[in-house]
Amino acid sequence: MRKLLSLLVLVLWMMPSVANSIPVPDVLLPVGKAKLKVLWFDIYEAHLFSHDGTFTQIQGPLYLKLTYQRDISKDDLLKETKAQLIELAADGDMTLWMQRLNILWPEIKKGDSLSFYLAPSGKGHFYHNGIYIGAMADPNFGPDFLAIWLGEKSSFPKMTKQLIGGG
């Protein structure tokens, strides 16, 4: 019985909650944009927004929007995200993060957008094509996740520089 109750609590915690949804922020200003290309393949266009149109550190409010230029399976998206987070994540529970992302994220089709809003509270919110799909409450997740694109150790430093307004 105890295992069943624990499983129920975990499932309820992981389910997206419409009651807790927040609209896509519309008062943020553009900071920078970049395109990720791997070899000759366009993967996505990235746009970063902040409250004043500048970037100083990975701290909310920040809004990152990725618009995909090709179909990406959810499995591939999760695998690449996990690989990047393992390199960059300082704190947090990777297993829980990946379980939650597996529930939240859809299959990506060419033209789809997947966006992440880091609120000033530290809570992270995901949107698929502008529609709220759920949150990550762990305050360690948001900064570590955004470090994939904005961190000093990003795998794509040229893209990072363009996103944070440096070129």
Secondary structure, 3 states (H helix, E strand, C coil): CHHHHHHHHHHHHHCCCHHHCCCCCCCCEEEEEEEEEECCEEEEEEEEEECCCCCCCCCCCEEEEEEECCCECHHHHHHHHHHHHHHHCCCCCHHHHHHHHHHHCCCECCCCEEEEEECCCCCEEEEECCEEEEEECCCCHHHHHHHHHHCCCCCCHHHHHHHCCCC
